[in-house]
Amino acid sequence: MSENVLKVENATMQFGGVVAVDNLNLEVNEGEIVSLIGPNGAGKTTAFNVITGVYAPTNGRVYFNGACIVENFPHGKMKKLYQGEHLGEYTSVKEPTPDKITQMGMARTFQNIRLWKSQTVMDNVLMAKHMRRSSNLFSATFRLNKREEEKQREETLDLLRIVGLEDVKDDLSTSLPYGKQRRLEIARALATEPKLLLLDEPAAGMNPQETIELTEFIGEIRSKFHMTVLLIEHHMDLVMDISDRIYVLDFGKLIASGVPAEIQNNERVIGAYLGVADDAED
Amino acid sequence: MLQKKTKNICTAAALVLLAVVIVCVGQFTSSTSMLRTVLQLGAIYALLAVSMNLCNGFTGLFSLGQAGFMTLGAYTYAILTIPVESRAGVYYLYGVAGWLEKLELPIPVALLVAGLVAALFAFLIGLPVLRLKSDYLAIATLGFAEVVRIVTASSPLNRVTNGSLGLTMIPGFSSYYGIFAVVILCIAIIVLLINSTYGRAFKAIRDDEIAAEAMGINLSQHKQMSFVISSFFAAIGGALMAMYMGAISSTTFTIAVTYFILLIVVIGGMGSVTGSVISALLVIASREWWLRFLDQPMFIGSFKVPLLKTGFRMVVFSVILMVVVLLFRKGIMGEREFNWDGIYSFFKRLFSKKKSGKGVQAK
């Protein structure tokens, strides 16, 4: 189990009577790039939010580096409403807030870019370094942490150099073109020094050229930072190109998993995307 | 772009100029001069505005509790510093509580205690209230301020706060420079904080809370921090106000005071310290001084100018505020700080415009 960087075990997320994620099991091993795909509304982003602590799952567990970080079971109102499986298997509640989970070493980007808009490119990355500070309020205010501050700035510049944003470091983050904003968001996530990077539709709204560049970029990040990556994506070219393994979700349920070649030829996956099988069965 | 050295010289020159103005006013004007009033009151309001800006402009917490924390600060300061020999006179109606009778602290200690008391209250109030967002937070803090104001005037506290009679004989700094020293020190600390890594975290929360949390910034802890520090300095501002006025009562710091400070912050620009300072001085100067003539009847020859009578000043003042807000949607400074590059490019543009204007005329 300790080889898994991330392991999601029997996670179910239910909102009222709607089961958004149904009994999801997922593993990400060290150094892998794993993709989570599925049609619109399949529950991919919800799964992401469960992993990163935005939502506590209704039932199930999440392990990170072998340690259980999130656990929940249906209680309160949900006790009656719960429609999923594995009831009674989990008995304790662990609901860390997203910032705690990021501190453990998981960093994410967002489907709709969420940069700090009034700040420069440099400051965006620098702000993400706040979490790894050792200074307290007093030492930071009275500049007793000069060495740390300088180190943070140097690391930020290094990071910007690696992602190719050094020349625009003093520009306002929102003045960047779309593709570069995506890059900046990834750089910002990297600044929190994660072991696992979660990318929520990094190629959304990108043209083919930008998508190719992004594919290369994600590959570069993996090799340079020895990063493990879990990503949600709709661009099949990108997914098939860089993924080591793929999980496919449909209506909250996992319908297939495997290496890209297997997924490409899986009939259930094709059915879920094109919606052919349903009519024939009726 | 100017060189860094030039900029530093300019900043030093500006600071020296400011010091010279304060000293000149202190040396060459009488103690009742309008210039003195404006500078001192302006300085106090600058501190109050900057402290409010820390919470509202830099962290994005729309808090309206300023008057409450000022009341706490002012009362704490007053209770701790009224000279022992004049206590009996101040508390002539209800008498003074036993533990207070012999208690008199030096001014700097009392200022610090005033800030700490307000900070403690802010911490306790912040625990439940800071879970709220935007308007709801505003309403909750507004309610808190009102509760503080009413409780200070309530009868169980008569022997401590002197009930609705308020406190008088509040001592101030013997020197005219005292207030400026405190204000400059406090604002300097706030500026240092804003430019530190914690200040960056505050701005991250303001710009996008969800992203800030996802990047590992503990929201509740940082909001609490900003709220408590802001209240600490608001209380010191309140104490300075008590010092300046010499007498306070529960009606001194009403909701209107909070709105007045909010107005200074908005006009200066949410998220700009220099904006708040400049705007505090301008607003106080125009309210207290420049518009005074509107309150007196004026004659041009034998013609009496209509409308000019006591109170008309405030009408004009309000109209000016509306015009300013319409023209500068984000305040005078917006989110930017004062910098010499901005001034330089402004004059450059002005100059080149004149030049091109002349060029056209020559043709």
Interface residues (C-beta under 8 A of the other chain):
Chain A: T52 T97 P98 D99 T102 Q103 A107 R108 F110 R114 L115 W116 K117 S118 Q119 D123 L126 M127 A128 K129 H130 M131 R132 R133 S135 L137 A140 T141 F142 R143 N145 E149 Q152 R188 A189 A191 T192
Chain B: I189 L192 L193 S196 T197 Y198 R200 A201 K203 A204 D207 D208 I210 A211 A212 E213 A214 M215 G216 I217 N218 L219 M225 G271 E335
